[in-house]
Amino acid sequence: MLNLSDKHGMIQKIAEKLAKDKVAPRAKEIDSTGAFPWDLVDLYKKHGFLYLMLPEKFGGLDGDITSLCLVIEELAKVSGAASLIPLAHNVGVMPIMVAANDEQKEHIYSKMCQADKTCVVAFALTEPDAGSDASHMRTTAVKEGDHYYLNGKKSMITNGANAQFYSVFASTNPSKRTQGISAFFVERDYPGVIIGKSEDKMGMIGSDITEIIFDNVRLEKENLLGKEGQGWDIAMSTLNLSRPAVGAQAVGIAQGALDFAVEYAWKRVQFGQKLADFEGVQFMVADMATGVEAARALVYDAAHLLDMKVYERDKMSAIGVDKMSAMAKVYSADVAMKVTTDAVQLLGGYGYTKEYPVERMMRDAKATQIYEGTNQVQRVVIARDIFRNRMG
């Protein structure tokens, strides 16, 4: 049971109501058609879910990770894809929140918050040959005078085809590897920004995951976030901030599957009694519920640490935020995969059909083990932190 402040309790209730009233009725259609649900994105804007990471003067909640986790969890209970859109959007905002100066924030946030336009942001780090090993990126930003010329291709970019802003990472000095990576904000309408192919996915259908190609895109020096060579730290700080929200998404998916499976087991009769009366089913449900609660506790513990506004990587490492963030993501994602698989099993043949939502939840859960750093990479992060402290 979460001990929420009044503000967080209100945000959770708003998200829960929106999820039940507006998102749940659309979830099956979104999954079957794959169409990007702009109607829901407009509702997210109306309720402030696209502004969660923005300063209060722009109508935001000043970078509150707990608020983001609460919103994403509630949406994910009914639709993984519908929750991924605001999650990825807020991840795209995080490099700006972490590294932009006041003038850049004023420019970007003002455009994001236009009353007559819904603006989506994307985080552009991954490349075709640089996924888990993002440090080997080939996208470059070559400086000539007061301008940078951006060339390369990003892949698997969530919200890529529908974003108006991109937080882009590119090498400004390839010989320095991670120390030569810089961060930029790029607008969709810049000449040379090209939308590539969209991926045909197993799950999270309705969100868009797309290639973005940069063909000699001219950037002003004002497009640089932070300083040259700080991009890798900005990217890693962003991932530390976002991983609890991915964990919250996994918790939401798992909770939605658990709730459906429990209701089904309570009503379904086999061999003259409810499924819920069989001890084997009770054991399954008990393990599912225990996993969900444990994952939720990890997620909100990590979120609480991040709400201390510790964004620098060195400080994150010193207080164990990077380890907690990785633990929240890896454990929650694994729980979501197990719980949704068990929910399909509990429903039997019906669970394997598209008539019921648990097969969709199972497909969506798999993505949480892969993006924002695979679960294998998270385990490396956790172990390195443990052994680093041992050596210290």
C-alpha positions as CSV (number, residue, x, y, z in Angstrom):
1,M,0.0,0.0,0.0
2,L,1.5,3.3,-1.1
3,N,1.6,6.2,1.3
4,L,0.8,9.0,-1.1
5,S,0.7,12.8,-0.5
6,D,-2.5,14.6,-1.3
7,K,-1.0,15.8,-4.6
8,H,0.0,12.3,-5.6
9,G,-3.3,10.8,-4.5
10,M,-5.2,13.3,-6.7
11,I,-2.9,12.6,-9.7
12,Q,-3.5,8.9,-9.2
13,K,-7.3,9.2,-9.1
14,I,-7.3,11.4,-12.2
15,A,-5.2,8.9,-14.1
16,E,-7.3,6.0,-12.8
17,K,-10.5,7.6,-14.0
18,L,-9.1,8.5,-17.4
19,A,-7.8,5.0,-17.8
20,K,-11.1,3.4,-17.0
21,D,-13.4,5.8,-18.8
22,K,-11.4,6.7,-21.9
23,V,-8.4,4.4,-22.4
24,A,-9.9,0.9,-21.5
25,P,-12.7,1.2,-24.1
26,R,-10.1,1.9,-26.8
27,A,-7.5,-0.6,-25.8
28,K,-8.6,-3.6,-28.0
29,E,-9.1,-1.4,-31.0
30,I,-5.7,0.3,-30.7
31,D,-4.1,-3.1,-30.5
32,S,-6.0,-4.5,-33.5
33,T,-5.6,-1.5,-35.8
34,G,-2.2,-0.2,-34.7
35,A,-3.3,3.4,-35.3
36,F,-1.6,6.1,-33.2
37,P,-4.4,7.2,-30.8
38,W,-4.2,11.0,-31.2
39,D,-7.5,11.3,-29.4
40,L,-6.0,9.9,-26.2
41,V,-2.8,12.0,-26.6
42,D,-5.0,15.1,-26.7
43,L,-6.7,13.9,-23.5
44,Y,-3.3,13.3,-21.9
45,K,-2.4,16.9,-22.7
46,K,-5.7,18.2,-21.3
47,H,-5.0,16.4,-18.0
48,G,-1.4,17.5,-17.8
49,F,0.2,14.1,-18.4
50,L,2.5,15.5,-21.1
51,Y,3.7,18.3,-18.8
52,L,4.5,16.2,-15.7
53,M,8.2,16.9,-16.0
54,L,7.9,20.6,-16.8
55,P,8.3,23.5,-14.3
56,E,5.2,24.7,-12.5
57,K,5.1,28.0,-14.4
58,F,4.4,26.0,-17.6
59,G,1.6,24.0,-15.9
60,G,3.9,21.1,-15.0
61,L,4.8,19.3,-11.8
62,D,8.5,20.2,-11.8
63,G,10.0,16.9,-12.6
64,D,8.2,14.7,-10.2
65,I,9.1,11.1,-11.0
66,T,6.5,9.7,-8.5
67,S,3.7,11.5,-10.4
68,L,5.0,10.1,-13.7
69,C,5.1,6.6,-12.2
70,L,1.5,6.9,-10.9
71,V,0.1,8.0,-14.2
72,I,2.0,5.4,-16.2
73,E,1.0,2.6,-13.9
74,E,-2.8,3.5,-14.1
75,L,-2.7,3.7,-17.9
76,A,-0.8,0.5,-18.2
77,K,-3.3,-1.4,-16.3
78,V,-5.7,-1.1,-19.3
79,S,-3.3,-0.6,-22.2
80,G,0.5,-0.9,-22.5
81,A,0.6,1.0,-25.8
82,A,-1.5,3.9,-24.5
83,S,0.8,4.2,-21.5
84,L,4.0,4.0,-23.6
85,I,3.2,7.2,-25.5
86,P,3.3,9.6,-22.5
87,L,6.1,7.6,-20.9
88,A,8.3,7.9,-24.0
89,H,7.3,11.6,-24.3
90,N,8.4,12.4,-20.8
91,V,11.7,10.5,-21.4
92,G,12.2,12.7,-24.4
93,V,11.7,15.7,-22.1
94,M,14.2,14.6,-19.5
95,P,17.5,15.5,-21.3
96,I,16.0,19.0,-21.6
97,M,15.1,19.1,-18.0
98,V,18.5,17.8,-17.0
99,A,20.8,19.8,-19.3
100,A,19.1,22.7,-21.0
101,N,19.8,26.3,-19.9
102,D,17.0,28.7,-19.0
103,E,16.7,30.2,-22.5
104,Q,16.5,26.8,-24.1
105,K,13.8,25.6,-21.6
106,E,11.8,28.8,-22.3
107,H,11.9,28.2,-26.0
108,I,11.2,24.4,-26.0
109,Y,8.6,24.4,-23.2
110,S,6.7,27.3,-24.7
111,K,6.4,25.4,-28.0
112,M,5.5,22.3,-26.2
113,C,2.6,24.0,-24.4
114,Q,0.9,25.7,-27.3
115,A,-2.8,25.7,-26.6
116,D,-3.8,24.9,-30.2
117,K,-1.3,22.0,-30.8
118,T,-0.5,18.8,-29.0
119,C,3.3,18.4,-29.0
120,V,5.0,15.0,-28.5
121,V,8.7,14.5,-27.8
122,A,11.0,11.5,-28.5
123,F,14.3,10.3,-27.0
124,A,16.7,9.4,-29.9
125,L,19.7,7.4,-28.6
126,T,19.5,3.9,-30.2
127,E,20.9,3.1,-33.6
128,P,20.8,0.1,-35.9
129,D,24.3,-1.0,-34.8
130,A,24.3,0.6,-31.3
131,G,21.5,-0.8,-29.1
132,S,22.7,-2.0,-25.7
133,D,26.1,-0.8,-26.7
134,A,24.9,2.8,-27.4
135,S,28.4,4.2,-27.0
136,H,29.3,2.9,-30.5
137,M,26.8,5.3,-32.2
138,R,27.7,6.5,-35.7
139,T,25.5,9.6,-35.8
140,T,27.8,12.6,-35.9
141,A,27.4,16.3,-35.4
142,V,30.3,18.1,-37.1
143,K,30.9,21.7,-36.0
144,E,31.5,24.3,-38.7
145,G,31.6,27.9,-37.3
146,D,28.5,28.5,-35.2
147,H,26.6,25.5,-36.6
148,Y,26.6,21.8,-36.3
149,Y,25.7,19.4,-39.2
150,L,23.9,16.3,-38.0
151,N,24.1,13.1,-40.0
152,G,23.1,9.6,-39.2
153,K,20.2,7.2,-38.4
154,K,18.4,6.4,-35.2
155,S,16.3,3.3,-34.8
156,M,13.6,2.0,-32.5
157,I,12.6,5.5,-31.6
158,T,9.3,5.5,-29.7
159,N,7.0,8.3,-30.8
160,G,9.5,8.9,-33.6
161,A,7.0,9.4,-36.4
162,N,4.7,11.6,-34.4
163,A,7.1,13.8,-32.4
164,Q,7.7,17.5,-32.9
165,F,10.9,17.5,-30.8
166,Y,13.7,15.0,-30.5
167,S,16.4,14.8,-27.9
168,V,19.2,13.5,-30.0
169,F,22.6,12.1,-29.1
170,A,25.5,12.3,-31.6
171,S,29.3,12.1,-31.6
172,T,31.0,15.4,-31.9
173,N,34.4,13.8,-31.4
174,P,34.4,10.1,-32.4
175,S,38.0,9.5,-31.2
176,K,36.8,10.1,-27.6
177,R,34.0,7.5,-27.7
178,T,31.6,8.3,-24.8
179,Q,33.5,11.5,-23.9
180,G,32.9,12.7,-27.4
181,I,29.1,12.3,-27.4
182,S,27.0,15.4,-27.2
183,A,23.2,16.0,-26.8
184,F,21.0,18.2,-29.0
185,F,17.4,19.1,-29.3
186,V,16.1,18.9,-32.8
187,E,12.7,20.0,-34.2
188,R,10.7,17.9,-36.6
189,D,10.4,20.6,-39.3
190,Y,14.2,21.2,-39.6
191,P,15.3,20.5,-43.2
192,G,16.9,17.1,-43.4
193,V,14.9,15.4,-40.7
194,I,13.4,12.3,-42.4
195,I,11.0,9.8,-40.9
196,G,12.1,6.3,-41.9
197,K,10.3,2.9,-41.6
198,S,8.0,2.1,-38.7
199,E,8.5,-1.3,-37.0
200,D,5.9,-4.0,-37.2
201,K,5.9,-5.1,-33.5
202,M,4.9,-8.0,-31.4
203,G,3.3,-5.8,-28.7
204,M,2.8,-2.2,-27.7
205,I,0.8,-1.9,-30.9
206,G,-0.6,1.5,-31.4
207,S,2.6,3.2,-30.2
208,D,5.0,4.0,-33.0
209,I,8.6,2.8,-33.1
210,T,10.4,4.3,-36.0
211,E,13.6,5.1,-37.7
212,I,14.7,8.8,-37.8
213,I,17.2,9.8,-40.4
214,F,19.3,13.0,-40.2
215,D,20.6,14.2,-43.6
216,N,22.9,17.1,-43.0
217,V,20.6,18.8,-40.6
218,R,21.9,22.2,-39.7
219,L,21.8,23.0,-36.0
220,E,22.5,26.3,-34.2
221,K,24.9,26.3,-31.3
222,E,21.8,26.9,-29.2
223,N,20.6,23.4,-30.1
224,L,23.4,21.9,-28.0
225,L,22.2,20.7,-24.5
226,G,24.9,21.2,-21.9
227,K,28.4,21.3,-23.2
228,E,30.1,19.3,-25.9
229,G,31.1,15.8,-24.6
230,Q,28.4,15.8,-21.9
231,G,25.9,13.8,-24.0
232,W,26.7,10.4,-22.5
233,D,26.3,11.6,-19.0
234,I,23.0,13.3,-20.0
235,A,21.8,10.1,-21.6
236,M,22.7,7.9,-18.6
237,S,21.1,10.4,-16.2
238,T,17.9,10.3,-18.3
239,L,17.8,6.5,-18.2
240,N,18.3,6.5,-14.5
241,L,15.3,8.9,-14.2
242,S,13.1,7.0,-16.6
243,R,13.7,3.4,-15.5
244,P,11.3,3.5,-12.5
245,A,8.6,4.7,-14.9
246,V,9.2,1.7,-17.1
247,G,9.0,-0.3,-13.9
248,A,5.7,1.4,-13.1
249,Q,4.5,0.5,-16.6
250,A,5.4,-3.2,-16.0
251,V,3.6,-3.1,-12.6
252,G,0.5,-1.7,-14.3
253,I,0.5,-4.3,-17.0
254,A,1.0,-7.0,-14.4
255,Q,-1.8,-5.6,-12.1
256,G,-4.2,-5.4,-15.0
257,A,-3.5,-9.1,-15.9
258,L,-3.8,-10.2,-12.3
259,D,-7.1,-8.3,-11.8
260,F,-8.6,-10.0,-14.9
261,A,-7.3,-13.4,-14.0
262,V,-8.7,-13.1,-10.4
263,E,-12.1,-12.1,-11.7
264,Y,-12.1,-14.9,-14.3
265,A,-11.1,-17.5,-11.6
266,W,-13.9,-16.3,-9.3
267,K,-16.5,-16.8,-12.0
268,R,-15.2,-19.8,-14.0
269,V,-16.6,-23.2,-12.9
270,Q,-14.8,-26.4,-13.7
271,F,-15.2,-29.9,-12.1
272,G,-18.2,-28.5,-10.2
273,Q,-16.4,-25.7,-8.4
274,K,-14.9,-22.3,-9.1
275,L,-11.3,-22.1,-10.3
276,A,-10.7,-19.9,-7.3
277,D,-11.4,-22.9,-5.0
278,F,-8.6,-25.0,-6.4
279,E,-5.5,-24.8,-4.2
280,G,-3.2,-24.8,-7.3
281,V,-4.9,-21.7,-8.6
282,Q,-4.7,-20.0,-5.2
283,F,-1.0,-20.6,-5.1
284,M,-0.6,-19.1,-8.6
285,V,-2.6,-16.0,-7.7
286,A,-0.8,-15.6,-4.4
287,D,2.6,-15.6,-6.1
288,M,1.3,-13.2,-8.8
289,A,0.0,-10.8,-6.2
290,T,3.2,-11.0,-4.1
291,G,5.4,-10.3,-7.1
292,V,3.3,-7.2,-8.1
293,E,3.4,-5.7,-4.6
294,A,7.2,-6.3,-4.3
295,A,7.8,-4.7,-7.7
296,R,5.6,-1.7,-6.9
297,A,7.6,-1.1,-3.7
298,L,10.8,-1.1,-5.6
299,V,9.5,1.3,-8.2
300,Y,8.2,3.9,-5.7
301,D,11.3,3.6,-3.5
302,A,13.4,4.5,-6.6
303,A,11.0,7.2,-7.6
304,H,11.3,8.8,-4.1
305,L,15.1,8.9,-4.3
306,L,14.9,10.6,-7.7
307,D,12.4,13.1,-6.4
308,M,15.3,14.4,-4.3
309,K,16.2,16.1,-7.6
310,V,19.6,14.4,-7.8
311,Y,20.3,14.4,-11.6
312,E,24.1,14.3,-11.8
313,R,25.5,10.9,-12.5
314,D,28.2,11.1,-9.8
315,K,25.6,12.0,-7.1
316,M,23.2,9.4,-8.4
317,S,25.9,6.7,-8.0
318,A,26.9,8.0,-4.6
319,I,23.5,7.5,-3.1
320,G,22.7,4.3,-5.0
321,V,20.0,5.8,-7.3
322,D,21.4,4.1,-10.4
323,K,21.3,0.7,-8.7
324,M,17.8,1.2,-7.3
325,S,16.6,2.5,-10.7
326,A,17.9,-0.6,-12.4
327,M,16.5,-2.9,-9.8
328,A,13.1,-1.3,-10.1
329,K,13.1,-1.8,-13.9
330,V,14.5,-5.3,-14.1
331,Y,12.4,-6.8,-11.3
332,S,9.2,-5.2,-12.4
333,A,9.7,-6.2,-16.0
334,D,10.4,-9.8,-15.0
335,V,7.4,-9.9,-12.7
336,A,5.2,-8.5,-15.5
337,M,6.3,-11.2,-17.9
338,K,5.7,-14.0,-15.3
339,V,2.3,-12.6,-14.1
340,T,0.9,-12.1,-17.6
341,T,2.1,-15.5,-18.7
342,D,0.5,-17.0,-15.6
343,A,-2.7,-15.1,-16.4
344,V,-2.8,-16.6,-19.9
345,Q,-2.3,-20.0,-18.3
346,L,-5.0,-19.5,-15.8
347,L,-7.5,-18.6,-18.5
348,G,-6.5,-21.7,-20.4
349,G,-7.6,-21.8,-24.1
350,Y,-9.5,-18.5,-23.7
351,G,-6.3,-16.8,-22.5
352,Y,-4.7,-17.7,-25.8
353,T,-7.4,-15.9,-27.8
354,K,-7.7,-12.2,-28.6
355,E,-11.2,-12.3,-27.1
356,Y,-9.6,-11.7,-23.7
357,P,-7.0,-9.0,-22.9
358,V,-4.4,-11.1,-21.2
359,E,-2.6,-12.3,-24.4
360,R,-2.2,-8.6,-25.3
361,M,-0.9,-7.9,-21.9
362,M,1.6,-10.7,-22.2
363,R,2.9,-9.3,-25.6
364,D,3.1,-5.8,-24.1
365,A,5.0,-7.1,-21.0
366,K,7.8,-8.5,-23.1
367,A,8.8,-5.0,-24.3
368,T,9.5,-3.9,-20.7
369,Q,12.3,-6.4,-20.5
370,I,13.9,-4.9,-23.6
371,Y,13.7,-1.1,-23.8
372,E,15.3,1.5,-21.6
373,G,18.2,-0.9,-21.3
374,T,17.6,-4.7,-21.6
375,N,17.2,-6.6,-18.3
376,Q,20.7,-8.2,-18.9
377,V,22.2,-4.7,-19.0
378,Q,20.3,-3.7,-15.8
379,R,21.9,-6.7,-14.1
380,V,25.3,-5.5,-15.1
381,V,24.5,-2.0,-13.7
382,I,23.4,-3.5,-10.4
383,A,26.4,-5.8,-10.1
384,R,28.9,-3.1,-11.0
385,D,27.4,-0.8,-8.3
386,I,27.6,-3.5,-5.7
387,F,31.2,-4.4,-6.4
388,R,32.2,-0.8,-6.8
389,N,31.0,-0.1,-3.2
390,R,32.9,-3.2,-2.1
391,M,36.1,-2.0,-3.6
392,G,35.5,1.5,-2.1
